[in-house]
Amino acid sequence: MWSSKNYLLLLGFLIFAGLNLAAQDKTIIKNSWNTPGLAYHLNDKWAIAFKPIIIRNGDFFMEHDRVFADFTIKYKLDKNWSFQLLERTVIIPDATEQIWFFIDAAYKVSSENLPFSVGNRLRMHYGTEFTDYESIADFIRYQLAIHYPLKKGFTPIFTFEPFWQFNQLNELKRIRYEGGFSWKFAKNFKFGVLYRYEEFYNLEPDRGVNTIVSSLIYTIPRPKKKDK
């Protein structure tokens, strides 16, 4: 008999196959997001991270598009609740830098009786006036994420995230779907790969975006306390 793990993986495959079939009549953009990152836990509650995201597009992702320089401060309230402030500097060749801010509140649902955990994240997404565009969209985003830990640090991940624009317009602009895995292959190293599909709404022409997301994060060890 199949385990719940196999059913979950099959469900994820069918969802993403269906999304690709539904997108055949849309303008499809392909790109990659690649992140080499550093993280550091100040203590059991506070953590900081720097995660630059290098975005490439075109055939075989040979064309450089832009860089997101992300800096985060995260506070863990307890085993379920956490909060985060993210500052993103957007660096585009031959364009003025943009600055975005993200405010997150996250709640994790887990139980010894469940083989997986469910993450809920509410994100406020703000732009600033430092932009080449006449205005920048601000969003309320809700992410539902399922993490299914397996052996040897390997964890399949599925996420669903709608974007609701609340400045100037008041409408759904985008839904993001992701499927992939993270792998903690050493004590301080974590590698991840996700396939992301984004469906855009209220745009002409209709658009879909396929993205390969990869990351390699190193967590800097905290110095050991010296015995007095």
N, C-alpha and C positions, 0 to 999 in steps of 0.2 A: 504493500500500500504506500501511496505517496504521503510524505510528511507535509505539515503546514508550510515548511520552508519551500518545498517544491511548488506548491500551489501559489505561494506569493511570488516566486520568480516567474512562473508562467503567466500570472496576471500582469506583471509588469511588462513582460514581452508583448503580450497581446495589446495592451494599452498603447505602447509606443509604435507597434506595427500599424494599428488603426489610425494613429495620428499622422503617420507618414502617408498612408493612403488618402486620408482626407485632405492632405496638403498638396496633392498633385496638381490642382488647378490654381495654385497661388504662386506669386513671385517668391522664390526661395533664396535666402541668403545663407551662405555657409561661412563659419568662422571658427576660430579656436581661442580659448582663454587659458593661458598658462601661468601658473603661480608658483614661484619659489618664495617661501615665506619663513619668517622667524617668529616664535612665540616665547613668552617668558611669564611664569607665574610668580607674581610678587609675594603672594602668600596663598593660603587656602581659599581666599575670597576674591582677590583681585588678580587680573591677568592683562597683559598688553601683547599686541602683535603688530607686525609690519608685513603686509602681504601685497607686493606689487603684482598686478595682473597685466600680462603682455597679450594684447589682442592682435590676431593676424587673420587675414581673409584671403580670398582668391583661390585659384587651383593649388591644391596641396599646401594651402595656408602660407604661401610664399610672400604675401604683401603685408608689410607692417601697417597697422591701422592706428592704434593708440595705446597708451598705458594708463591704467588706473593705479595710483599709489595709495593704498589703503592702510590706515592706521586705526587700530581699535583699542578701546579700553572696556574690559568686561568685568562685571561684578556678579558673583554667584551668591544669591541670597540663602538658598538651601538646596537640597538634592533635586528639587523640582523647578524652582524659579531662578532666572538669571536675567540680567539687563546689560545692554551694550550700547556704547556710542562709537560710531564709525565715521571718520573723516576721510573723504576720497578726493584726491586731486587728480583731475583728468588732464592728461598731457597729450595733445594732438599736434602732429607736425604742422608748422605754419599756421597755428591758430592760438588764440588766447586761452590760457589755462582756465579750467572751470573747477569749482569747488562744490561738492555735494556733502550733505550730512545725513546720516541714518541713525535713528533712535529705535532700539529693539527692546521688546519685552518677550521673553520666551518661557514656555512652560512645558516640561517633559513629563509624559505619562509612562510609567513603567511599573511592572509588578513581577514578583517571582513566579506567578502563574501564567505570565505571557512570555512567549519566546522572542518578542520584539518590543521596541519602545516607540512611542508616538510623540513627536515634537510639534509644538505649536508656537509660531513666532508671528508677532504683530510688529510691522516695521513702518515707521514714518520716514519718508524719503523726501528730503528738501534740497533744492538747488539754491544758488546764490546769484547775485547780480554779476559775478565775474564770468561772463559767458559771451560768446559771439552771437548767440541767438537772441531774438527779441524777448523771449520768455523761455523758461525751462519748466517742464512738467514736475509737479509734486505729487507723490503717490502715497496712499495707504496700501500696504501690502500684507497679505496673510499667507503664511507658508505652513502647510501640513506636511510633515516628513515622517517616514517610517524607516527605522533602522533595525536590521535583523542580524545581530552579532553571531558569527560562526566561530570556528576554531582558528587559532593562530593569528588573531588580530584582524581577520577578514570580515567586513560588514557590508552587505548589500544595502543600498539606499534608494528610496523612491520619494519624490516630492511633488507637490502641487501648489502653485502660487499665483493667485490673481492680483493684478495691479489696478487699483481704482484711482483715477486722477481727480484731485479735489480743488485744484486752483484753475481758475478760468473756465474749465469744463467740470462736469460732475458725471463721469461715466466710466465704464469698464474699458480699459485700453489694451490690456494684454493678459494672457494666461501663460504661465511657464510650467512645463513638465520636465522632470529630470529622473533619470535612472542610471545607476552605476554602483560604485563601491568605494570604500576606503580600506586601507590596509596598513596597520601599524606593524611594520616589519622589523623594527628595532625599538629599543626603549624610548628614544627621543625622536624617532622619525615616523612620519605618517605620509603615505602616498595615496592619491585618490584620482579616479577617472569617472566622469559623468558624461552621458549623452543628454543634451538639453534641446527641447523643442519649444519654441515660443510662438503662440498664435496672437496676432495683432488684430485689433478691432477698430472700426470707425476711421480707417485709413484708405486712401486710394493710391495705388491699387492694393488689393488684399495681399497681405504679406505674411510669410512664415520664416522663422530663423532657426537653422540647425547649428548647434554649437557643440564642439568637443571641449570639455573642461578638464584640465589636469592640474594637479597641485602636488608639491612636495614641501612639507612643513617640518622644520626642525625646532623642537622645544628646547631652549637653553636650560641646562640643569641649574637648579638653585644651589648655592653654596651650602655645604653641610655646616651645621652649627658646631662650633668648637666646645668641647667639654670644659667646664670651668674647674 
